[in-house]
Amino acid sequence: MIGMFSGKNLYLLQLQWGRIAYKQDDPTTGYIFLIIIVAVVLLVIAFHFIRNGMSSSVAGKDKSHVTPRKFKAFTLYRIASAYGLDREQTKLLEYVFRTASVNDPERVMSNPALLDRHFKRAYRAIERNSESDTDVQQRLVRLFSLRNVIEASAGTGDSYSTKLAENTPAVLAIEQESYPVKLISSRGQIIITEIPRNALGTPVRIVKGTRVSLSFFTKSSKGFSFEGHVMGSLDTDHGPGLQISHSGKAKPLVKRMYRRKQASKKCEFSFVHLDESQGKKKPPKLIVDTKKFIGTVMDISIGGCALKTTAPVQVGSRLKLIIDCDDDSLINVLGQVLRTNRSGASGSIVHIKFLKVPRRAFNSISALVFGYNED
């Protein structure tokens, strides 16, 4: 009896295993099983990526200087979404935060000076831990590109009412004419500037009550303008001055695409001509003139610069510029003249848009503008 019952159970067990084997031979079941395995593997990889947050292209092979993440991943991706960062930019931003052991990314993003301090630390880490100069330049391009994206996304604010510093460069607009001046003093709603001068260096006579506009840039490269009227001229400790009354608040100018920095860098430049003798089938060649001129770069950004020179430069001219930095390195760029302004008897201010910026020049200009090359 017991044997018959055991045999029956064995028969039923064999039947069940047979059904299972039959189902395993079903292609649809196999596909579903394979999909489940792939999904599990992808989830494990995604979890590992979110936890570690960096690729070797960002941190390099030497990650000993990078600390564990001290903030939530959701915080990082909320910041990335607000600034429109892509996946690679988000990973690079996390690398910056982890290099500096940041535990409150949102506070850092709201403070440009603090953000630059951490970016500078990442800049130094990349220089130390990269395997070659090519690797350094490639990684720095990504770092500065990210910093420019964040800079362009940040708001300028609604107004500017802080007291202006002495010697702040400004542009005084009177009807259709504009004159570069410097501020002598600023108190309340009264600003005193230099007396503007025309192209011959002669002081411009401005009638009392004339409406003017005074534009300037702050140390963080944000542009503003005051609307006011001339109260008259007066003598100051720095020479004759023009007294201007304004409303007390300045309106933001159109935000620049890139941060601009005041500078005083020696520059050598040559005119560049197009050689179209080969016809329309081939692109024209750029011919650099052998004659060289000198000037001084007054301000610079990754998009262009202002050059002071006594050389005759026409609007539309193409120039090859070699800018001498303080660390004895040279910045080579190709630019085109957008406009020129007379600067008294000392020459002209030439405003140049960069047409071609090599990778090394891009990094050198960016380090100069953001101050990362300073000790």
C-alpha positions as CSV (number, residue, x, y, z in Angstrom):
1,M,0.0,0.0,0.0
2,I,2.8,2.3,1.0
3,G,4.7,1.4,-2.1
4,M,1.7,2.0,-4.4
5,F,1.2,5.5,-2.8
6,S,4.9,6.3,-3.2
7,G,4.9,5.3,-6.8
8,K,1.9,7.4,-7.5
9,N,3.6,10.4,-5.9
10,L,6.7,9.8,-7.9
11,Y,4.6,9.7,-11.1
12,L,2.9,13.0,-10.2
13,L,6.3,14.6,-9.4
14,Q,7.7,13.5,-12.8
15,L,4.7,14.9,-14.5
16,Q,5.1,18.3,-12.8
17,W,8.8,18.5,-13.7
18,G,7.9,17.6,-17.3
19,R,5.5,20.5,-17.4
20,I,8.2,22.9,-16.0
21,A,10.7,21.6,-18.6
22,Y,8.1,22.1,-21.3
23,K,7.6,25.7,-20.2
24,Q,11.3,26.4,-20.1
25,D,11.5,25.3,-23.7
26,D,8.9,28.0,-24.6
27,P,10.9,30.9,-26.3
28,T,8.5,33.5,-24.8
29,T,9.3,32.4,-21.3
30,G,13.1,32.5,-22.1
31,Y,12.8,36.1,-23.4
32,I,10.9,37.2,-20.3
33,F,13.5,35.6,-18.1
34,L,16.4,37.3,-20.1
35,I,14.7,40.7,-19.9
36,I,14.4,40.3,-16.1
37,I,18.1,39.5,-15.8
38,V,19.1,42.5,-17.9
39,A,16.8,44.8,-15.9
40,V,18.4,43.7,-12.7
41,V,21.9,44.3,-14.0
42,L,21.0,47.8,-15.3
43,L,19.5,48.6,-11.9
44,V,22.7,47.5,-10.2
45,I,24.8,49.6,-12.6
46,A,22.5,52.6,-12.1
47,F,22.7,52.3,-8.3
48,H,26.5,52.1,-8.5
49,F,26.7,55.2,-10.8
50,I,24.4,57.3,-8.6
51,R,26.4,56.3,-5.5
52,N,29.8,57.0,-7.0
53,G,28.7,59.7,-9.4
54,M,32.0,60.1,-11.4
55,S,33.6,58.6,-14.4
56,S,37.3,58.3,-15.0
57,S,37.1,61.0,-17.6
58,V,36.1,63.4,-14.9
59,A,38.2,62.4,-11.9
60,G,41.1,60.8,-13.7
61,K,42.8,57.6,-12.5
62,D,44.0,59.1,-9.3
63,K,40.9,59.6,-7.1
64,S,42.7,59.7,-3.8
65,H,42.0,63.4,-3.4
66,V,38.2,63.0,-3.9
67,T,36.1,62.6,-0.7
68,P,32.9,60.6,-0.4
69,R,29.8,62.5,-1.3
70,K,28.4,64.5,1.7
71,F,25.1,65.5,0.1
72,K,22.0,63.8,-1.4
73,A,22.0,62.8,-5.0
74,F,18.6,64.4,-5.4
75,T,20.0,67.8,-4.4
76,L,22.6,67.6,-7.1
77,Y,20.2,66.7,-9.8
78,R,17.8,69.4,-8.7
79,I,20.6,71.9,-9.1
80,A,21.6,70.4,-12.5
81,S,18.0,70.8,-13.7
82,A,17.8,74.4,-12.6
83,Y,20.9,75.3,-14.5
84,G,20.1,73.1,-17.6
85,L,23.2,70.9,-17.2
86,D,23.5,67.7,-19.1
87,R,24.7,64.4,-17.7
88,E,28.4,65.0,-18.2
89,Q,28.2,68.5,-16.8
90,T,26.3,67.1,-13.7
91,K,29.0,64.5,-13.1
92,L,31.7,67.2,-13.4
93,L,29.9,69.5,-10.9
94,E,29.7,66.6,-8.5
95,Y,33.4,66.1,-8.9
96,V,34.0,69.8,-8.0
97,F,31.8,69.5,-4.9
98,R,33.5,66.2,-3.8
99,T,37.0,67.6,-4.3
100,A,36.1,70.5,-2.0
101,S,34.2,68.3,0.5
102,V,31.0,70.4,0.0
103,N,28.0,69.4,2.1
104,D,25.6,72.2,1.1
105,P,25.7,72.6,-2.7
106,E,22.8,74.9,-2.9
107,R,24.5,77.5,-0.6
108,V,27.6,77.2,-2.8
109,M,25.7,77.8,-6.0
110,S,24.1,81.0,-4.5
111,N,27.6,82.4,-3.7
112,P,29.7,83.1,-6.8
113,A,32.9,83.8,-4.8
114,L,32.5,80.5,-2.8
115,L,31.7,78.6,-6.0
116,D,34.9,80.0,-7.7
117,R,36.9,78.9,-4.7
118,H,35.8,75.3,-5.1
119,F,36.2,75.4,-8.9
120,K,39.7,76.7,-8.4
121,R,40.4,73.7,-6.1
122,A,39.2,71.4,-8.8
123,Y,41.4,73.3,-11.3
124,R,44.4,72.7,-9.2
125,A,43.5,69.0,-8.7
126,I,43.2,68.5,-12.4
127,E,46.6,70.0,-13.0
128,R,48.2,67.8,-10.4
129,N,46.5,64.5,-11.2
130,S,46.3,64.4,-15.0
131,E,48.5,62.0,-16.8
132,S,49.7,64.3,-19.6
133,D,49.4,67.9,-20.8
134,T,46.8,66.8,-23.4
135,D,44.7,65.3,-20.6
136,V,45.1,68.5,-18.6
137,Q,43.9,70.7,-21.4
138,Q,40.9,68.4,-22.3
139,R,39.7,68.2,-18.7
140,L,40.1,72.0,-18.1
141,V,38.1,72.8,-21.2
142,R,35.2,70.8,-19.7
143,L,35.7,72.5,-16.3
144,F,35.6,76.0,-17.7
145,S,32.8,75.2,-20.1
146,L,30.7,74.2,-17.1
147,R,31.7,77.3,-15.2
148,N,30.6,79.5,-18.2
149,V,27.3,77.7,-18.3
150,I,26.6,78.4,-14.7
151,E,27.8,82.0,-15.1
152,A,25.4,82.6,-18.0
153,S,22.5,81.0,-16.2
154,A,22.8,83.1,-13.0
155,G,20.6,86.2,-12.8
156,T,21.9,89.7,-12.7
157,G,19.4,91.1,-10.2
158,D,16.9,93.9,-10.6
159,S,19.0,96.9,-9.6
160,Y,22.4,98.1,-8.3
161,S,22.5,100.8,-5.6
162,T,25.9,100.1,-3.9
163,K,28.4,103.0,-3.7
164,L,30.7,102.9,-6.7
165,A,34.4,102.7,-6.1
166,E,36.8,105.4,-7.2
167,N,38.5,105.0,-10.6
168,T,35.7,102.6,-11.8
169,P,35.8,102.7,-15.6
170,A,32.6,103.8,-17.2
171,V,31.0,105.0,-20.4
172,L,29.2,108.3,-20.5
173,A,26.6,108.5,-23.2
174,I,25.4,112.0,-24.4
175,E,22.8,111.8,-27.2
176,Q,24.5,109.7,-29.9
177,E,28.1,110.1,-28.6
178,S,29.8,107.9,-26.0
179,Y,33.0,108.8,-24.0
180,P,35.1,106.5,-21.8
181,V,35.6,108.1,-18.3
182,K,36.5,107.2,-14.8
183,L,34.6,107.8,-11.6
184,I,36.2,110.3,-9.2
185,S,33.6,109.9,-6.5
186,S,30.1,108.6,-5.7
187,R,28.0,109.8,-2.8
188,G,24.3,109.1,-2.6
189,Q,22.6,110.2,-5.8
190,I,25.6,112.3,-6.9
191,I,28.4,111.0,-9.1
192,I,31.5,112.9,-10.2
193,T,33.4,111.7,-13.3
194,E,36.2,112.9,-15.3
195,I,35.4,115.5,-17.9
196,P,34.8,113.6,-21.2
197,R,37.1,114.3,-24.1
198,N,36.6,114.1,-27.9
199,A,38.7,112.3,-30.5
200,L,41.2,115.2,-30.4
201,G,41.6,115.0,-26.7
202,T,39.7,118.3,-26.1
203,P,37.3,118.5,-23.1
204,V,33.7,118.3,-24.2
205,R,31.5,121.2,-23.1
206,I,28.2,119.9,-21.7
207,V,25.3,122.2,-20.9
208,K,23.8,122.1,-17.4
209,G,20.7,120.0,-17.3
210,T,21.7,117.7,-20.2
211,R,20.4,114.2,-19.8
212,V,23.1,111.5,-19.8
213,S,23.5,107.8,-19.2
214,L,26.5,106.3,-17.3
215,S,27.3,102.6,-17.9
216,F,29.7,100.5,-15.9
217,F,30.6,97.0,-14.8
218,T,31.0,95.7,-11.3
219,K,33.9,93.4,-10.1
220,S,31.7,90.4,-10.8
221,S,31.4,91.6,-14.5
222,K,27.7,92.6,-14.2
223,G,26.8,95.6,-16.2
224,F,24.5,98.5,-15.0
225,S,23.6,102.0,-16.1
226,F,22.4,105.2,-14.4
227,E,20.1,107.7,-16.0
228,G,20.6,111.2,-14.8
229,H,21.4,114.8,-15.7
230,V,24.4,117.1,-15.6
231,M,24.6,119.5,-12.7
232,G,27.8,121.2,-13.9
233,S,31.5,121.0,-13.6
234,L,33.8,121.5,-10.6
235,D,37.4,121.2,-9.5
236,T,38.4,118.1,-7.5
237,D,41.7,116.8,-6.1
238,H,42.0,114.7,-9.2
239,G,41.4,117.5,-11.7
240,P,38.2,118.9,-13.3
241,G,35.1,116.8,-12.8
242,L,31.6,116.5,-14.2
243,Q,28.8,116.3,-11.6
244,I,25.9,114.1,-12.4
245,S,22.6,113.6,-10.4
246,H,20.8,110.3,-10.8
247,S,17.8,108.4,-9.3
248,G,19.9,106.2,-7.0
249,K,19.3,102.9,-8.7
250,A,20.8,101.4,-11.8
251,K,19.2,99.2,-14.3
252,P,21.0,96.0,-15.4
253,L,22.5,96.0,-18.9
254,V,22.1,93.1,-21.3
255,K,24.1,90.3,-19.6
256,R,27.3,89.3,-21.3
257,M,27.6,85.7,-22.5
258,Y,31.0,85.3,-20.8
259,R,32.6,86.9,-17.7
260,R,34.9,89.8,-18.6
261,K,37.9,90.9,-16.5
262,Q,39.7,94.2,-16.5
263,A,43.3,93.7,-17.4
264,S,46.5,95.4,-18.5
265,K,48.3,92.9,-20.7
266,K,50.9,93.6,-23.4
267,C,49.8,92.4,-26.8
268,E,51.4,92.0,-30.2
269,F,49.1,91.8,-33.2
270,S,49.2,91.5,-37.0
271,F,46.6,92.0,-39.7
272,V,45.2,88.9,-41.3
273,H,44.0,88.9,-44.9
274,L,41.9,86.4,-46.9
275,D,43.6,84.9,-50.0
276,E,40.8,83.9,-52.4
277,S,43.0,83.4,-55.4
278,Q,42.2,79.6,-55.5
279,G,38.7,80.2,-56.6
280,K,35.3,79.2,-55.1
281,K,36.1,75.5,-55.0
282,K,38.5,75.8,-52.1
283,P,38.1,77.9,-48.9
284,P,40.1,81.1,-48.7
285,K,43.5,81.0,-46.9
286,L,44.3,83.2,-44.0
287,I,47.5,85.2,-44.6
288,V,49.1,86.8,-41.6
289,D,50.9,90.1,-42.4
290,T,54.6,90.1,-41.4
291,K,54.3,93.7,-40.0
292,K,53.5,93.7,-36.3
293,F,51.9,96.3,-34.0
294,I,51.7,96.6,-30.2
295,G,48.9,97.5,-27.8
296,T,47.5,96.8,-24.4
297,V,44.6,94.5,-23.6
298,M,42.3,96.5,-21.3
299,D,39.7,93.8,-20.7
300,I,39.2,90.2,-21.8
301,S,36.7,87.4,-21.9
302,I,36.6,84.1,-23.7
303,G,34.5,85.8,-26.4
304,G,36.7,88.9,-27.1
305,C,38.7,91.7,-25.7
306,A,39.3,95.5,-25.7
307,L,42.6,96.6,-27.1
308,K,44.2,100.0,-26.7
309,T,46.6,100.9,-29.5
310,T,47.9,103.8,-31.5
311,A,47.9,101.7,-34.7
312,P,45.3,102.5,-37.4
313,V,42.8,99.7,-37.1
314,Q,39.6,99.6,-39.2
315,V,36.2,98.0,-38.3
316,G,36.0,94.6,-39.8
317,S,39.7,93.9,-39.8
318,R,40.9,90.5,-38.8
319,L,43.8,90.3,-36.3
320,K,46.1,87.7,-35.0
321,L,46.7,88.5,-31.4
322,I,49.5,87.3,-29.1
323,I,48.7,88.3,-25.5
324,D,51.5,88.1,-22.9
325,C,50.3,86.8,-19.5
326,D,51.9,87.4,-16.2
327,D,53.2,83.8,-16.0
328,D,55.2,84.3,-19.2
329,S,52.7,82.2,-21.2
330,L,51.4,83.5,-24.5
331,I,47.7,83.5,-25.6
332,N,47.3,83.1,-29.4
333,V,43.9,84.0,-30.8
334,L,42.2,85.1,-34.1
335,G,39.8,88.0,-33.8
336,Q,37.8,90.5,-35.8
337,V,37.3,94.2,-35.0
338,L,33.7,95.1,-34.2
339,R,34.1,98.8,-33.4
340,T,36.6,101.4,-32.3
341,N,36.5,104.3,-29.9
342,R,38.9,107.2,-29.8
343,S,40.7,107.5,-26.5
344,G,42.1,111.0,-26.6
345,A,45.5,111.6,-28.0
346,S,46.8,108.2,-26.9
347,G,45.1,106.2,-29.6
348,S,41.9,104.1,-29.9
349,I,40.1,101.4,-27.9
350,V,39.5,98.5,-30.4
351,H,36.7,96.1,-29.5
352,I,37.5,92.6,-30.8
353,K,35.4,89.5,-31.2
354,F,37.4,86.2,-31.1
355,L,36.9,84.1,-34.2
356,K,39.2,81.2,-33.3
357,V,40.4,80.3,-29.8
358,P,42.6,77.2,-29.5
359,R,42.0,74.8,-26.6
360,R,45.1,76.0,-24.6
361,A,44.2,79.7,-25.2
362,F,40.6,78.9,-24.0
363,N,41.9,77.5,-20.8
364,S,44.5,80.3,-20.3
365,I,41.9,83.1,-20.8
366,S,39.4,81.3,-18.6
367,A,41.9,80.9,-15.8
368,L,42.8,84.6,-16.1
369,V,39.2,85.7,-16.1
370,F,38.1,83.6,-13.1
371,G,41.3,84.2,-11.2
372,Y,42.2,80.5,-10.9
373,N,45.8,81.0,-11.9
374,E,46.4,83.3,-9.0
375,D,48.1,82.0,-5.8
